[in-house]
């Protein structure tokens, strides 16, 4: 059975050397003169400006942009591509918000609405436990009738039953909502969850930080500034998190640049973000279903620009559920170093019309990465190597 080893980790430096020599055989080429000064900055490891990011978005030379992003990706990670064995748990789809971007949320009395009792949550977690899962990814709607203690008990119960599994739960939007129903500050909420067993947080709900865009797509959510402030609080109390951006709806290039620059600035302050995950908008079954889905060019460019601009983010994830497993393979040459995990059961994006599988087996992920010419590296949530035998899973620290 395949497992990453410390020898593999030690080989990363030699892999990077090989990648560097390989790039010398394929020098940077472009007919877009705007990209040449950006190339010089990337080679000198200088930070790109907002104007640089805008030039990248507006360039049609996807191969040149991909070359630059791949250079940075290989400088940071060599040929390693990360994945994990995880399970998503969406404990309710009942939501008081009515976001135009969402096909998942329901009002509590309509067909299809559901809320798991705590025993259901724990049983759901156990049902996906066959491959020795190392992470539970837990998010849900904003349910006005659930007491704050429900969420504390959810985390505490999972940690009691699965002490070795990392609990990555609750977006910044959920934390803000919990602070209202619990009548306490977001910081107090975060501390209570951490004491109950919360290990880290996902990055959902960021969407696009622009107030103009949020008024159109998610007017009932916290604003971009509040999202960033709660992320700052999470990092300050010792919780790492991810960050996302939803693209491909009504935003423009300037909105995307603004989003990335604000994330980069917060990361400069806290160093609390682990991974950035661009999320392609799926318009089906939403009030914005008249919009077109993203193209492959847009998906590749978003991954590449993210890698180039977010110089202080350790990882860029290509979420295979959103862009398809085939596209995720290609993005491993356009700046992405992570393709997420097994997932087991994904509801949010499939309600919005995603046609990808709801899960991939561990061996499927290994095959995708290997056939893309990368080295599969099974990680836990904190990017520590996971070693497997027939009967055990060990996280190397």
N, C-alpha and C positions, 0 to 999 in steps of 0.2 A: 504494500500500500504506500502511495506517495506521501511524503511529508517533508516540509522544509527543514533544513538543518542549519546549524551555525556555520558549517563549511560553505553553505550557499551564501549566507550573509557576507562571509569574508570575501567571497568571489565577486561581490557587487562592485568593488573598486576596479577589478580587472575587467569586468563587464563594461563599466563606464569607459575605460580606456579603449576597449574594442569598439564601442559605439562612437567614440570621438574619432578614431582612425577611419571608421566606416564613413563618417560624415565628410572626411577629407576627400573621399572618393566621389562624393555627391555634393559638390559645393553649392552654396546658396545662390539661387538665380531668381530674378524677378524683373518684369518690365514695369512694375509699379514703383516709381521713384520715391513715393512716400514711405515705402518699406525699407529703403536702404539705411536711413539714419536709425530706424528702429532696430535693424539688424546689428548695427554698430553698438547700440546700447545693450542689446541682449548678449552679444559676445563679451562686452566689458562688464557684464553683470550689474548694469546700472538700472535703476528703477524707471519704468515707463510712466509717462505723464498721462493725464486725462486726454490730451490732444493725441498722443500716441495711440491710446486705446481706441479713440474715435476713428483714427486713420485705419486701424486694423479692421474694425467693423465695416468700414466703407470700401475696403479693398476687395476686388474680385479674385485676387490671386490666392486661392485657398491652399495651393501646394506650398507657396512660399511661407504663408502664415503657419501652416502645419510643420514645415521644416524648422521654423524658429521655436515653436512650442515643443516639438519633439526634442530639440537640442536641450531645452531647459528640463524637460521631463527626464531625459537620460542623464543629464548632469546630476539630477537629484536622486534618481532611483535606478540608474542603469537599465537593465532589461527586466527588472522585477515588476510584476503586476499582481496586485493584491486582490484577495477575495475573502469572504468569511462565510461561515455556516450560521445563518440567522433565521429568525422567524418573526414575521410581522403580526401584531395583535391590534386590531381596531375594535376597541371595547364598546363603542356606540357610534351610530351614524346620526343620532338625534342632535340637532344643532340649532341654536337660536339665531345664528347668522344666516344671511341669505346671499352669499357671495355669488356673483355672476360667473365666476371661474369654476364653480364646484358642481360636480354631478353626484357627490357622495352624501352630502348632508340631507337630512329629512326633518320635517316637523314631526313631533312625537306621535301624532294620531293618524299618520298617512300610511298606506300600504308600503311595506318594505322597511319601515323604521324598526330598529332593534336596539336593545341595550342589554349587555351581558350582566347577569348576576356575577358576583365575585367568584363563585364556584365555577361558573362557565369560563371565566377568564383563566382560572388555574387549570381547568380541564383542557381548554384550547392550547395553552402552553405545553401541557404534557403530550397532547396529540401530535405535536410536531417535533418531538424530542428524539426521534429514532436515529438521527445522525449526530448525536451529541452536540447539539446546538450550543454556541458560545455567547449568543446575544438574542435578547428579546427587544424588538423595536415596537414601541407602544405609543399610539396616538389615536385620537378620536374626535368626535364633534363636541360642541359646547352645549352640554346638556344642563338646562336650568334646574331640573328637579333632583339631580343627584347631589347629596351632601358632600362637603369637602372631605369628610372622613372616608368616603368611598374610595377616593383616590389614594389616600394614605394607606388604607388597608389593602388596596390592590398591589401597591409596591411592596409593602411589608409581607404580604402573603406570598408573592412570587419569590421574594428573596429567601423566605423561610423554606419554601418547597424546592427551590432551585438555587442554592447558595452559590454555586460555581458559575452561574450564568450572569453575564453583564446585562444590567437593566438600563436601556437607553429609551427614555420616555419623556413625553410632553413637550410640545413646541412652546415658543415664547408667547404665542397667542393663548394657548391653554393656561399657561402660568398667570397671565394677566386676568383671565376669566376666573381662575381659582381664587385669586386674591380678592375678587369681588364677592364670590359666594362664601368664602371663608372669613371675610372681614379682617384681612391682614394684608401687610405689604407684600409685594412680589418677592422681596428678599426673604421675608419670614416663610413664605410658601416654599421657596427653594431650599431653605435650611431644613424645614420639616420633611420634605421629600428625601433630602440627602440622609437625614437621620433614619428614615424608614428603609433606606436601601437603594435609592436612586444612584446610579453610577455615572451617567452622562446624559446629554440631551441631543435629540435630532435637530435639524436646522429648518424645518418646515415653517410655513406661514410668513416667510420673508417676502415672497412674491416679488414685487418691484417696490422700492422704497419711495418713489415719486408720489407725492400727494395727489397729483393730477390723475395718475393711473390708478391709484388705490381707490379713488372716489368712483371710478368706473367699474373695477373688477371685484373689489372686496371692501366696500364702504363700511361694513359692519365690523371689520377687524380693527385692532390697534393700528396706529400709524407706524410708518417706518422708523421714526425716532424712538418710539416706545419699544419696538422690537429690538433695536440696537441696545437700548438701555437695559432691558431685561437680560439680553445676552451678556452684557457687561457684568451685571449682578451675578449671573450664573458662574462666570469665570472667576469673579472675585471670591465666591464662597467655595471654590474648588471643583466646580463641575465643568468638564470640557464639553464642547458642543460642536455640531456641524453648522453649516450655513448653506442656504439655497438661493436660487433665483429662478422665478418662473418667467420664461421668455416665449415669444412667438404668439402674442395676442395683440394688444393695442399699444404696446410700448414702442419707443423708437431707440435709435442708437445712443442718443444722449442719456436716456433713462437707464439703459444698461450700463453705460460707463459710470454714471453717478452711483449706481448700486454697488458696483465693484470697488470703486474708490472709497466709499463709506465703510465697506467691510474691511478693506485693507487698513484703513485708519484705525478702526477698533482693534484689529489684530496687532497693530503696532503697540497699542496700549496694554492689551491683556494677554496676548499669545495663547488665548483659550480656544480658538477654532482649530479643529483637526483637519476637516475636509470640506471642500466646497463642491456642491452638487448642482449643476445647472439642470433644471427640470423643463422639458419641452411641454408646452401647453397642448392638452388634448381637448378640442372644443366640443366633441360629440356629447350629446345629452346635457349640455349646459346652456344657459341663456345666451352664450356667445357662439353657438354652434354654426352660425353663418360664417365664421372665420375659417380660414384654411389651416390645416395642420402644418407643422414646421417641415421644411425640406431637409434633405441630407446635408446640403451645403450649410444651412443655418445651424444644424446640430454640430457639425464639425467645427465651424467657425467659433461657436460659443465655447466649446471645450478648449480650443486653442487660445482664444483671447483670454479666457479665465486663467489658464496656466501662465500666460505671459504677464498679465497685470497683477495677479495675486501672488507676488513673489515671496510673501511671508506665510502663505498657506502650505503646510507640508504636502497635502494631497488634493488632487482633483479627481472626482469620481464621475464615471460615466454610468449612470443608473440604467442597466440593461432593460428594466421594465418599461422605461420611458422611450428609449431610442431603438429598441430591439436588440437582441443578442448579436446579430450580424453587424449592426452599426457600432455596438460597443467594442467589437473586435477592432474595427478600423480606428476608433478614437484612441486606442492604445498607441497609435502612431501619430496622434494629433494632440498630445498633451496629457491625456488621462493616464493615471497609474493604478486605478482601482475600478472594478466593475460591480461592486456591491456583493451580494451573497445569494444564498439559496431562496430566501424570502418566505417560501412555503405557501403563504396565502396573502395576496395583495388585493385590496378592495378599492382603494380610493381612485386609482388611475384606471382600473378596469371598469368602474362605474362610468367613467368618462370616455369609454369606448376603446381603451387599449386592447389590442389583440394579441399581445405577447403572452407567453405562458404565465401562469400564476406562481410557478416555482421552477427552479432548475436544481438538479442534483449536483452534489459536490463534484462528481466526475464530469458533468457537463461543463461546469465553470473551468475546470482544469483543461478540458479539451479546447474550449474557446480561446483561452489564453495561450496555450501551447501552439495552436494553429495560427495564431497571430504573430508568432515568433518571439513571444515573451516567456519569462520564467514564472510559473504560478507560485504564489506565496500565500499560503493560508495564514490569516491573521486573526487576532481577536479585535475587539472594538478599539483598543488602545494601540493597535498596530504591532503588538508583540507576536512573535511567531508561535504557531500552534503545531505541536507535534502529535501525531496519531499513531497508535498501534491498533490491533484488532479489538482491544478491550479498554483502552484508556485514551484520554485527551490531556495533554500537558501544555500549559502556557508557559513558555520560557521567559523569565524575567531577568 
